[in-house]
Each structure stands twice: as C-alpha cells, then as structure tokens.
Amino acid sequence: MFKALAVFLLAFSVAAADDQPLNPRLWLEKLNHAMKTLNYQGTVIFMKNGRLDTMKYQHSVDEGVEQERLTTLNSPLREVTRKASEVSCLFKETSQKVINHHPIDSSFIVNLPREVADSDSLYSLSMLGNESVAMLPARIIGIQPKDPFRYPRKIWVDTRYFLPLKVEVYSPDGSILEQVVFTDLQVNGINQANADVIDDKKLHIKHIHATQAEPFENAPFLLKNRPDGFKTIFFIRNSMQESQKAVDHLLVSDGFSSVSVYLEPKEAQGVEGLKTLGSVNSFSRVIDGFQITVLGEVPAKTVEFIADGIILR
C-alpha cells in the first residue's frame, strides 16, 4: 500500500510540474506582466559598483498607473519614487527633492523587452534549474547574448506569482558585475498609509528637465555604428537650468540593455576616452567643438563602437 502511495505521489508531482511548461520565453512574458500589474513589496539588496544598499521596495498600480518606491534603511536617508515615467528623489535629511521627467518608464529592479520574442535573434534563453530565494521557490532563466555587445544575465523568477526574486549581470568572463536580491517579498499587501508623506511645500524642489521627446531626425548627429537590435527609444533636448546649456540625449535599447548618447558644447578642456564603473561603461570624444559621451550598462567595446561611428549632421 505504501509503495502504491509513493508511486501515486511521484506521478502527481511529475504531472504538476508538466502543468508549468519550461519555456523561458513564456516565463519572461509572465514576469513582464506580473511586474506591471501586481501590488507587492519587500526588502531588496542592490550590489552595484562595489557598493551594497539595502532598501524597502514597494510596487503598486492605481488605475493602470505604476508606482515604485525605494526607501533607504541607512544614512543618507533618501526615497526614490517612480510614478509612470516621472522619477523623483527625496533627500530627507536636507528636505531636497529632485524630479526627473522622462518619456519612458523603467523598472528599478529589472528591464525586459516589451515583446520578448523580439530578442530571439539577440539572446539565447534557457531554463537553468530551480533554487530558493527569500525562502520562495524560483526558476532560473538564463539570458545569453549572441554577440559581444551585451552582458549575460540570469533572473530568478518566483514560481507562484512570476515576480523577480533575484537578478545577476555578468561580465564576458563570467564574473558578477551587478546583483539585485529580495530578502523578503509580500504580494498584494501594500499599505500606503504606512508610507511617509511629506508636504511638498516644505521641500526644496528642483526639476532636472520637463520636455517632450522629439523625432530622432531632429538630432544634430547620426549613429553610423549601432549593434543589431538597439532601437531608438527617445530623443530629447534638455536645457540645464543653471547654465541654460542645451544637452541632447538619445536613448537606444535592445530591451535588456540600454545606451545613452549625450551631446553638449565642449568645455575649455574636452574629455576623451573610456571610463568604467562596475557594469557601466562610458566613452567620450570631442567632435568639432562638441562633447559626445556614450554611456550604458554594456561592455566597453559597445560604447566605444557606437562613439566611433557618431557624426554631426
């Protein structure tokens, strides 16, 4: 009898596992949907650029509008909030608030293509097994680039709600460049009444820019070198409030990786060459009195390749 029961339980567990197809694209599509539609919160650790930050995280959706909030647990106390495409940073100890207006919304945890199938020619997706993160079962999704212009990634996806529990970004040699890990996660448990609310009248507020995206045809430069799959996301012309100096900003992305191109009048001494900070690389050059900087969470050869192909119209 016990033998028969064991066989039954084994067969049931196999059947239950078969109910969740091990298709990495399907899992990423479910992840994309869950991140945008569920209310959830937890404690998350960011390990970037050799620094470790522990923060409280909240995600909520109100009438279709997403809002994310990150609150530091240690000094300096600050709170970063994204409401749709508007990102604000509140420095609680100085009562300063900086608001940044962007034409797109971008997750604090992980970015994914709107259509995962669009990345089939750029990345190989695979299921890499099961692990527990924050005492929750997770499936590991491997995201391996098909060329040297992007970083490999892994995402640990919660098997119940399809939320990201852990994200790792790797250098081409396999070392970890960046890590985001939830230490606890609760779904549908957001209590907005517990959030600290500070009257904006008591704050010193600065808007970095408030502008609309323009057609890329209005950009004063062209990209002759662009890795496959990096599409134009937006082009904006920013006016810096202090100096009234125009700074052009072009963002290109393949869904997982993004690169910004900045063009501004050159200062007395221009900046040239490569700089690296953790997973972020930037390459700068001067063209006809203009300073150009290409910056992104991509390998060094990617920003250098794009920068070398920039010409003025």
Helices and strands as residue ranges (DSSP letters): H 2-18, H 24-37, E 40-48, E 51-62, E 65-72, E 78-83, E 86-91, E 96-101, G 116-119, E 123-133, E 136-145, E 153-158, E 164-170, E 176-187, G 192-194, G 200-202, E 204-209, G 216-218, E 221-223, E 231-239, E 246-253, E 258-265, E 273-277, E 280-287, E 290-296, H 300-308, E 310-312
